[in-house]
C-alpha cells in the first residue's frame, strides 16, 4: 500500500493514497499520524490495507482528489535518521578526486552518519539557504522506515523490520564538509534538513522492484528541467538495507519509525566511474560526482553547485511509466529569516 502525510501540524495527518497517486483518504480513526501507524503496525496495517484496496476500486466514501503538493514528507520528523553510503562507487570517486586511498574495509563495513531528524522538508518545499558559497548539492537516495529493531540484530532478521520504502533528497553543503571532517567529529552544519518523497510504499507493493533488500529501478533526476541521472537503484549497491539496518543496530536498538538511507545512488556503468547522460551513460545522482570526475580527468572541477532558483526533481517510475512514490521537486531559495 501507499501512505502519505498531509502537511498539517508537526507530525502531519496520515492518509492512504491510491496506487496512481490521484486519490487519498484520511484515516484518523485508525491512525492519526504516520508515526502512530508505525508504532502500532501489527494492529493498524490490516485495516489500512483494506482501505487501500477499496480506494483503488473507487469504493471509499470520503476520498478526495490528491494534490501531491499537499503532502509533507511521510514522516515530517522522526526519532532517528541514519544515512549510509551503500554505493561504494560514490565513495571511491570522492576519495580518488582528493588523492585519498580507499580503505579495503569500505567494501565490507558500511559508512553511516546520523543526520538531523527533527525537521524534514516537504517534498515540494523550498531548500532555504543563506549562501550559495556553502556548495549546495542534492543527493538522490532510497530510504526505508523500520519497526522496532533489537540491538545486535542479524541482517537476515533485519529484513523483516522494513515497513516502508521512500526516496530522499539528502541536501548537502559540500563546501562546509571539509572543515567539519577535519575536526574528526563528523557532519553537522554541512547536512541540513533532508526531504523525502510524497508517498512511502510497503515492500509488497513494489513487487519485483523490491528484491534482496534493494529497490530496483531508475533513479530519475532532472536538474533545471534537464535529464541529469537515471542510475539503477539496485545496481552497484554493495550493502542492502538489511545490512545497513544491522550495522545501525550493532550497539543500540532502533525505535519504530527509524529511517535508514542508502546514500547517493551511483553506477559504474561498465566504465571506471560512469558517464553523463549526454555521453550515453546513466548520469549521476548528485553534482559532486560530476565535479569529482572533472577533477580526475582535467585536474579541476568546472560544474558549479546549486544557485538560488535552481530546481531538482527526483523520481522512480514503474514499468508502465507511473511514478511510484511521487516526485521530490524542490528549488533553492534565499533564506531571509533570522540574522
N, C-alpha and C positions, 0 to 999 in steps of 0.2 A: 504494500500500500504506500501511498504518498501522503506526507503530513507537512503542514506549514504553520507559521505563527503570524497572525495579523499583527501589524505594527502598532499595538496598543498596550501601554504600560511597560514596566521594566522587563517583564517576562513574556510579553505577548499574549495572544489569545489563540489557543490551539484550533486548527481547522483540518479536516480531512479534505484532500484535494483529489480531483478526478485524474485519471491516467493521462488525459490530454491537456491537463493544466487549465481547463476552461471553467470548471465549476468547483465550488468549495461549500462546506457546511460547517457551522460551529458545533462543537461537541462539549459544551461547558458542563453538561450533566454527567458526562463520562470522565473527562479530564480537562480542567480549565487551561492548563499550560503544557507545553512540551515536556518540561522537567517533571511535572506530575505524572505524565504518561510513562516516562522512562522509569521513574521511581516505583511505579505500580504496574509495570509492563505485563506481567503474567495475568493480572486481573483485568486490565482495560484493553489490551491488544485484541482479544477476540471480538469485543464489541465494536472497536474501531474498524476492524476488518470487515465486519458485517455491513457497517455504514459505507465503507469504501466500495464494496461490491454493489450495493444498492445505488450508490451515487453514479457509478459507471453505467448502470442500467437506466438511469434517469428516474429513479423511484424514490428519491429522498425529498421529503417536504422540508422547506426552509433553505434549500440550496440556493446559491446566488452565483452570478457571473463573476469570475475571479479576475481582478486586475493584479498582475504579478507585483506591481509597484505598491500594493497594499501590504506586502509581506515584509517582515523583519527577517533576519537570519533565523533559521529554525529554532535555535537556542539563542535568544538575544543576549544572554550572558550565561556563563557556565562555571561550574566548580573547578573544572580542570581543562586546560588546552595545552597539549603537548605535541610538538611538531617534529617529525623525524626527517631523515634525509635518505629515503629508501632507494632513490635513483642515483646510484653512485657515480654515474657518468657526470652528473651535475657537479658533484663534489670534486671529482677528478679535474674537471675543466677549470673550476675556480682556483684550485691549488696549482695547476700547471701554469696558469697565467701569471702567478706571482712566484714561479720557480720554486714552489714548495713540494717536497716529496710527499707521495701518497702512502701513508702508513698501511701496511698489509691488514691491520685489524679493521680498517674501514669496510672491508669486504665480508667480515664475519660478525662485527659488532656494530649495531646501528648508532648513528649520531642522533641526538634528540635535544631539543631545548624546551623549556617551559615558558609559554607565552602568556600575555595578559588576557584574561577571560572575563573581566568584569564589564566590558563594553565592546560588543561586536557591532560592526557596521551593518546596515541593511544592504541587501544585495544590489539595490539600485541607489544606495546612499552615496553622497559625495565623499571623496577622500580629501579631508580637510588638512592642509599642511601650511605651515608658516613660511617655509622657504624651499625653493627649488634646489638650493645648494645642498640640501640633505641627500640628494641622489635617490629620488622617489622611483620605486620599481614595483611592479606587480609580480606575483608568483602564482601560477595556476596549479592547483593541487587537488587531491582527493582526501577526504577525511571520513572517519567512522565515529559514531556515538556508541558508547558501551553501556552495558548494565553494570552492576557491581562486579568488580574484578578482585579476586583474592590475591594477596601478596604471594609471589613465587609461582604464579600460575604458569603452566606449560603453554607453549604455542598451540599445541593441539587442543587444549581445553579453552584457550583464549578465543578460538574461532567461534565458540558458542556464545560469547559475550557481545558480539557485534549486533546491535539493534537497528542502526540506521546508517545509510551512506549518503554523503553530500559532497559538494565541491567547495573549494576555498580560494579566495584571493588573499594570500598571506603577504600583505603590504610590507615592503622592506625599505629602509632608508640606508642605501649602500654606502654613502659617504660617512655615515656615523659608525658603521660596523668596525672598521679597523681600530679606531681608538678604543672602542669598548672591549674588543677581544684582546687588545694589548694589555688591558688591566688584569686579564686572567680570570674574569668573573662572568663572562658570557654576555648575551644580548639583553638589552633593556630598552633604552631610548630608540635604538635602531629598529625595533619591532613594534610599531604602533598597532592600533586596532585592525583586526582582520575582518573580512566579510565572507559569508557562506551563501550557498545557493538558496533560492527562494524555497525550495522543497527538499526535504530529506526522504529517502526511499528505503524501504526494507529490502534486505538482500534477495528475498524470494521474488520480489517484483522485478528484479533485474534479469532474471532467467540466466541464459548462458553468458551474459555480460559480467556475471559475478562468478569467478572460478578461482579456486586455490587461494581464497582470501585476497583477491585482487579484482579491481574494476577493469574490464576490457572495453576499449572504445577510444575514439579520438578525442583528445582534449583540444577543443576548438577555441583558439584565441584570436581575437581581432583587436588590432591596435590602431586607433584613429580610423576605423571603418575599413581597414585593410587586413587580409589574412596574415597572421604572424606565426601561428603554430597549429599543428594538428598531430602532435605526438601521441602515440598509443599508450594509454594508462597502464596496460598490462605488460608492456614490453620493457625490458631492462629494469624492472622493479626488483631489486636484489632481495629486499626484505618485504614479505607480505604483511598484511595488517595483523594477523595473529602473532607474528614475530615481533612487530612493533609494540603491540599491547603487552606481550610478555616482557619485553625489555622495560617498558614504563613501570610495570608492576613488580619488578625484581625485588625491590626493597621496600615497597609500600603498597597497600591496597588502593584501588581506584574506585571512586564513588560513582554511582549511577549517573549517567549524563556526561562522563568524561569524554572529551573529544581528542582523537589521535589523528594527526595529519601525516600524509605520505612524504611531504617535501615536494619540491618542484619536479613535475613530470618531465623526463628527459630521455631521449632516444639517441643511441649511437648511429642508427640509420646505415649500418654497414660501412661506415667511414670511421675515421679516428674519433671525431667528436660530433658529427652531424652537420647538416647544412640547411640553409634557409629555404623557404617555400619557393621563392623565385628562382632558386638554383636546382629545383627538382626534389628537395628534401621535405621533411615534415616540419621544419622550423623549430621554434623554441617556445618555452612557456614563461620566460622572463627576459628582460632586457640584458641582465647581467651576462647571460650565456653568449649573446651576440658580441658584447664588449670583450669577453674573455677570448673568443675566437679571433676577433680583430687584433687583440694584443698578441696572441700566439702567432698569428700569420704575419703581422706587419710591425709589431712592437709597440702599438698604441691603439687604444680604443677610440672609435670615431662616433659611434651611435650614442646620442645623449640619453640621459634618463628622462623621466616624465616631466612635462611642464604643465603649468596651470592651463586648464582647458582640454588636456589630453584625455582620451577615453579608452578604456579597456573593456572588452566583453569576453566572458569565459563561459563555455557551454559544452555539454556532451549530448549527442543525439543517438537515438536508437536506429535500427536497420531501416526504418521507414522515414527517417529524417525528422522525427519528432523529438523535441527537447525532452530529456528525461527529468532533469532537476530544475528546469527553468534556468535562465542565464543570469550570471552576475554581470551587471552592466553599470560601470562607475566612471565618473570624471574626477580629475584632480582639480580642487578649488582652493583658492587662497583663504587661509584661516584668518579671520579678523576679530577673534574673541579676546580673551584676557591677555593683557600686555605682560 
